[in-house]
């Protein structure tokens, strides 16, 4: 190989021609290089801008629904009560009075104790009345003797008259004498009975069993119709009566519910009864049935009297005592009941928020009824048993809002969790 040919001929090298050739080629290469570089740079900028936009793009904010506690509407039998002020009265309140006049000799009981029917309580001086009994007996014996003589005279006259030995006048006189004597016997017997009864009144006995009060007179006092006749009182309180007053409006409402106070209704499963609260706030264990309602209203007070009878075997209730009476007025079957805290009461009425199946709340006005224990209230109109209502969190709601209903937290659940 001839390397000599490959060597450049530096002597014959035309530098001007070389410069012109290089100058013609360099601008073309530079322009192409600049165009590619700009394309790459623009693409890089676009990619970077797209990445920044993707990173800083506004993300959609998830909708936060208000959380409310909701529960189904309850349906139950509701007992409607009314509260009144009552007064205890004994079933029997008997005044022991002196029926005859005389000086009080003895008192045969202990004040405030239980006595039985027929027990002797007082003894009035019987001397005068025993003397009248003896006199009546003597007069009766005398009348009987005269009647017997008149009968014998008549028996003697009658045969003589038949034999015409005695006149008609004699017979008539004998008959009149006998009948008059027989009448005198009857009068004397009545006088004796009256005298014995009067003598019996000197021994004062209790007509009923019960507790006796203190004596109203002292030994040696002149008692009787013209003096002090009231000796003591006996109270029979094994069964007591509770008297209270109801308004005319209560009467109209009971009539509207077809409830007749004081009358037993066999078509109902219940009858109006009362419970009483004692002075210490405890409830008396026995109930009393309403057995009487006054058919007229007192025009001065606008009320009518109602009476209930109640057992009092332990004598806890005392006659004359005032007490708080709770009367069962009505039992509403399958009534719609809601918690009181779920109701919002304003000037225009009461409303409640109802959760529809699509979790949208509806502000619904309802007609409320009586309030019942456990902080619940009866709803007369506006709710159906199958609906759900908001019981907590309604203060942040508006009609038509969508909510997230959850079950309310019960107190029992809290107590279990704490344990």
TAKA-V59071 format. One line per field, one symbol per residue. phi: phi as a letter, one per 30 degrees, with the letter a starting at -180 (. if undefined). psi: psi as a letter, one per 30 degrees, with the letter a starting at -180 (. if undefined). A space follows every 50 residues. Layout:
phi->???
psi->???
//
This chain:
phi->.cdddddddddcdcddddddddddddeddddddddddddddddddddddd dddddcdddddddcddcbcbbddcbadccccbcbccbdbddbbcccbdcb clddcbbcacdicdbcdiddcbbceceddddddddddddddddddddddd ddddddddddddcicbdddddddddddddddddddddddddddddddddd ddcdcddbclccdddcbcdjddckedbdcdcabcccbdbccccbcbdddd ddddddciccdibdcddcdbbebbbbcdddjdcddccbcdcabddbcddd cibbdbbbcbdbdchddcejdcaccccdcabcdhddbbddddcccbddkc bbcccdedicdbdbdbcdcddbdihbbdcdbjbcdddcbdcbjddccbdj dcbcdbddddddddddddd
psi->kjfeffkkjfegkjeeeeeeeeeeeeeeeeeeeeeeeeeeeeeeeeeeee eeeeegkjkkkkkjkkklkkllkkklkkkklkklklkkkkekjkkjlkfl klkkelkhlkkglkllkfkkelkkjgeefeeeeeeeeeeeeeeeeeeeee eeeefeeeeeefggfkleeeeeeeeeeeeeeeeeeeeeeeeeeeeeeeef ffjjlkflkakkalkfllkfkjlaefbjfjelkkkjgeklkjklkllfee eeeeefghjjkfkkjfflflkkllklklfgflkkfllkkkfkkkflkjfe fgllkkkkkkkieghekkkfkklkkjkjeljjkhkkklkeffkjkaefak llkkjlfggkkkjkkljlalkllghlkkjelfklfglklkfkgffgllkf kkljklklkleeeeeeee.
//
